[in-house]
Each structure stands twice: as structure tokens, then as C-alpha cells.
Amino acid sequence: MVSQHHAIGTATHRGRSFACVIQDDRVWDIASLPGLARFGDTLAIFEAWDEVDAKLSAIMAAPPADGAVDLADVRLEAPLRPRQIVCSGANYRKHVAELSAKQPDPATEGLTSEERLARAMVMMDERARTGTPYAFVKLPSAVTGPYDRIILPRGAAEPDWELELGVVIGRPARNVSRTDALSVVAGYLVTNDITVRDRVYRPDLKAIGTDWLSSKCAETFLPTGPWIVPARFVPDPQNLRITLALNGRIMQDDSTADMIFDVARQIEYVSSRVRLLPGDILCTGSPAGNGTHHQRFLRPGDVVEGTITGLGTQTLTCVAESDRMD
């Protein structure tokens, strides 16, 4: 749980849903705290993040003795319903280098697998120096909670996981420099950018490219949470461990230090193209170990656990679309 520090989330208790602050396995309704009555949902909180962050920090330094409920007695929902979600693709050196090294290339003919990988790593470093992030959008309706089900769509042959560090924006951001980029970050959370690999490219329109609507935007395709940790408690977003287990077997285990474009560079790039709004979520890419790598895709009954250092763990069960209950 959140030890020593506090986190922001959305909880349901006795049939009522509310924005909450969580500390030491206790949960407070944020709207019940002094000076915060108007903040009934987390989007409103991030729209006024500087004010709320300052008040919450003062309050939670000596949290109220009354008004809290036990964490075990609430259900944590998706901590935030954002207006915009921007994702980064192909953003981890080892992951992209491994994929590149396996692609047929006359320039690498005769090289050993180790030599091809070393060459690809050099290319990744060059991309980091001179290239730009690859960003795309994902529908907010894909957001689901940390303990919900992943609904596997009918006909999807290769549903895959992509555990990622999520970034929550706390200030409007347009044309932000890399130097100032982290100043617009309100907090960080665990996200999982579920993707149907066999729907990424349309065979009838190959020249157009990727079809992110079909492959990434189905409902439940962005599990988030369990909570959002304020940026003040995450000294270095490039020093976090990302670990995903499928039915107890570790499939992804890497550090955010392996990002080709760090969080600040991604914010700089995205804000040069669009205006980021408070409460927006930026998903920053996924490390090696996806289902494509293992040639093992999600099936009904699978349990997916995703953890990022200091940000908590989400536990999700996969179900077939025909098995869902509305």
C-alpha cells in the first residue's frame, strides 16, 4: 500500500463512489476534508491540481483521526476518467532493438544474432539523439479499473499486454520545453495498453498503416490504477521497475531507464503537436516481454498482474466478450 506518502484515487464504499486520498491503508473522501468540498471527482482535482496538492499535503501531514474507512472495505475503481489519452509506441531500447534485429535486412546478412542486436542498439541510441517519439491517441472509453476484467473481443486472435508507466498532467501544456516538462506532471500510475496484434494492420489498406481504433480502443483495453501517486513522491520517473506476471509467470521485467525518449521528452514532443489538458494521461511505452515476444496471447481465465515501483499493483482477469455481464 501507500506507505508514508499519500495517493489519489476513486473508491466505492457502500454503493457510493467518490474521489479519495489513500494513506497507510486508510481512505478519506477528499470532498469531506477542509477546503476541498467542491472536489467530488478526480478530474476536477487535477483541473485545480496546484491548489488541491498544496491543501492535501498539509492535511495528510497530520491526517484526520475521524472520517476514514479501511482500504480493505472499499473497491478501488479507475482512479481517473481523462478527456485525452496519448500513448507512445516503440519506446524501449531493448524491446525495439530485439524486434529490429529479427527483421530481414541485407545489411546484417552474415552477422551473428549478438552482432545484429548490438547494431540495433546503436540505432536506438541514434534515434534517441536525433529522432522523435511515435505518439497516438486511445479512446477514454477504454479506461477500466485496477481489479476489473479485460474483455477479449470476439474474433480477436492475438490480444496482448503492454504494461506502461502512466503520467497524469496537472497543468495545461502547449509547446513545453523538455527542461520544464516535468513541472506539468501531477502524478504517475500503472497502465496497461491492451492491444489486439492481429488488428493493428488492415490487410485491405496496408498503405494507410496502423489501425489503432480496431486494435487498442475496445472497452477495458486500458486498465489503470490502483491509484495515482503525486509527482512529489516519485523523485525520478526514469528509475522505476515495471513487472508484469501472467498467471504468476513473469513476462515483463525492466526499468523505465530503458526508455528511448524519457517522460520529459515525450511531453515536449506531444505538447508541440497538441494542447495537453489537466487530467490527461500519457502512456509512455512498454518494455520487452509482450505476448508477441513470448508467442503467448491473452486467453479467457488468464490473470494479469502489473506492478510499477511505488505505484501499486493491478490484478485483472480476462474474459471472453460473450461471457461478460453488463
Buried (B, 14 or more C-beta within 10 A) or exposed (E): EBEEBBBBBBBBBEEEBBBBBBBBEBBBBBBBBEEBEEBBBBBBBBBBBEEBBEBBEEBBEEBEEEEBBEBEEBEBBBBBBBEBBBBBBBBBBBBBBBBBBEEEEEEBEEBEEEEBBEBBBEBBEEBBEEEEBBBEBBBBBBBBBBBBBBBBBEEBEBBBBBBBBBBBBBBBBEEBEBEEBBBBBBBBBBBBBBBBBBBBBBEEEEEEEBBBEBBBBBBBBBBBBBBBBBBEBBEEBBEBBBBBBBEEEEBBBBBBBBBBBBBBBBBBBBBEEBEBBBBBBBBBBBBBBBBBBEEBBBEBEBEBBBBBBBBBBBBBEBBBBEEEEE
